[in-house]
Amino acid sequence: MAGWRSAWSPSPSPCSKLVVWSLIVALLLLSGFLVRMIPKASNRLLATPSHQTFAATKDARGRAMEISAKGSSSPPFAGGPIIHNPFEPEKEGKKEALNATRTTATSGKKYTKLAKIEASLAQARAAINGAKYGNGAEDPDYVPNGPIYRHPKTFHRSYLEMERRFKVFVYEEGEPPVFHTAPCQGILGMEGIFINHMEISPFRTRDPYKAQAFFLPFSVVSVVRYVYVVDSHDWGAMKNTALDYVNVLAAKHPFWNRSLGADHFMLACHDWGPEISFAIPNLYNNSIRALCNANTSERFTPARDVSIPEIHLPEGTIDGLTGGPPASQRQHLVFFAGGIHGDIRAVLLEHWQNKDEDVQIHQYLPKNVSYYDMMRRSKYCICPSGYEVASPRMVEALYVGCVPVLIKDHYVAPFSDVLNWKSFSVDVPVRDIPSLKKILTGISQRRYIKMQKRGLQVRRHFEVNLPPKRYDVFHMILHSIWLRRLNIRVRDGKNLD
């Protein structure tokens, strides 16, 4: 309320009571004036938060210090505490949004552009928190629903809030081919596709003071291709390239130092992406890393990092890669074909290659047998780790209607903060490879059909579209980054008392 105003007006009274009534009215008016003049402490924007805050120190270096939170909530996935979980409604989020929407007229304080950005994010958090108990939002294209989602309503609200608010600044420093360009074909094509999409995306802003996140558009694929000396086993030049790039940005712009990189993100599909990021401590410790190689044993942190799918695009598009027969027309129980890359595949081939007609496990396919045709004829498709946990087989299986069977250690599946992978895939521990057929035949036909149909439903989130379409893989990657940006609050020195 802007203030209190008395709506009371005395009715005519005898002359003997006029003086008393006049004094009462005067006192009431005076009290209303005082109430309007005294600002409430709760009107302050950016009050002390309950989630993670990065506040710039006032020293000459302009560096930042991290203020840890008390009482953070836990994420719905492994990997340690997450500062703010958009899927668990909190009273704090509602209070924060109320404070954020109040005007500054009562305090007379002028807030920075950064403070206004954080206020907008506070409103988004409150809307997401409240969506679980609402009726759901309308959407002309698609309304997430069903067991493939952990929380359909909160995901939908979060996605709509992202479309409404999220703005990303893309740094323009750096010359191709190492920066701003990457191959868009093959097994690592997602790097180039995402960079290209981000350059022309409506989510991009040319004004960094309007951005909630900052993209570091360097391609690890290109760094490896143009900087690494083949067979040298020397990581130094690649790491120095990434470090020099971030140092240039930090020297030229204030945004990296303002948060020590906490509101910045990189994206890499190359297996060496995580290792190269370690060359920049603040990038590894603070920034959002969107990685195909999402291995928790190699310091991937689900609360901050983003797992993205590895998608094999022979021609740079998904033309001809999608579609397959219904569940009733699939002849083989399970299929896999691939080289012996890593211990898991070696165990798989040792136990099942040429051992059972129902279990089609091959290192090399016979001549004139199509890999994709075999996937289309199979109910289940094995998706094991290779030398690294990332593999395009998961997405290939979803594309053709084959239920993915994940055999991986320490892997965080893509978009698993939103998607319920157990509803449309099978997870088999490495130790249970000898029991593979028993596990799969133990799944009822009814359950298999449900998983297969759910896989067809979830496929839209892994499709590569040119240009991008709502809810496709580009938007899902961006949404995962958006969720993690909501987990922090950035403040500059001007906001410190």
QUILIN-V926128 format. One record per run of one state. SS is the DSSP state (A for helix, B for strand, O for the rest). FROM is the first residue (numbers start at 1). TO is the last residue. If there is no record, write none. Layout:
ss=SS from=FROM to=TO
ss=SS from=FROM to=TO
This chain:
ss=O from=1 to=14
ss=A from=15 to=37
ss=O from=38 to=40
ss=A from=41 to=43
ss=O from=44 to=51
ss=B from=52 to=56
ss=O from=57 to=63
ss=B from=64 to=67
ss=O from=68 to=73
ss=B from=74 to=74
ss=O from=75 to=80
ss=B from=81 to=81
ss=O from=82 to=90
ss=A from=91 to=101
ss=O from=102 to=112
ss=A from=113 to=131
ss=O from=132 to=148
ss=B from=149 to=149
ss=O from=150 to=151
ss=A from=152 to=165
ss=O from=166 to=167
ss=B from=168 to=170
ss=O from=171 to=178
ss=B from=179 to=179
ss=O from=180 to=185
ss=B from=186 to=186
ss=O from=187 to=188
ss=A from=189 to=200
ss=O from=201 to=203
ss=B from=204 to=204
ss=O from=205 to=207
ss=A from=208 to=210
ss=O from=211 to=212
ss=B from=213 to=215
ss=O from=216 to=217
ss=B from=218 to=218
ss=O from=219 to=219
ss=A from=220 to=227
ss=O from=228 to=235
ss=A from=236 to=252
ss=O from=253 to=254
ss=A from=255 to=259
ss=O from=260 to=263
ss=B from=264 to=268
ss=O from=269 to=272
ss=A from=273 to=277
ss=O from=278 to=280
ss=A from=281 to=285
ss=O from=286 to=287
ss=B from=288 to=291
ss=O from=292 to=294
ss=B from=295 to=295
ss=A from=296 to=298
ss=O from=299 to=305
ss=B from=306 to=307
ss=O from=308 to=312
ss=B from=313 to=313
ss=O from=314 to=326
ss=A from=327 to=329
ss=O from=330 to=331
ss=B from=332 to=337
ss=O from=338 to=342
ss=A from=343 to=352
ss=O from=353 to=358
ss=B from=359 to=362
ss=O from=363 to=370
ss=A from=371 to=376
ss=O from=377 to=377
ss=B from=378 to=384
ss=O from=385 to=392
ss=A from=393 to=400
ss=O from=401 to=402
ss=B from=403 to=407
ss=O from=408 to=410
ss=B from=411 to=411
ss=O from=412 to=418
ss=B from=419 to=419
ss=O from=420 to=420
ss=A from=421 to=423
ss=O from=424 to=424
ss=B from=425 to=427
ss=O from=428 to=429
ss=A from=430 to=441
ss=O from=442 to=444
ss=A from=445 to=462
ss=O from=463 to=472
ss=A from=473 to=485
ss=O from=486 to=487
ss=B from=488 to=491
ss=O from=492 to=492
ss=A from=493 to=495
ss=O from=496 to=497
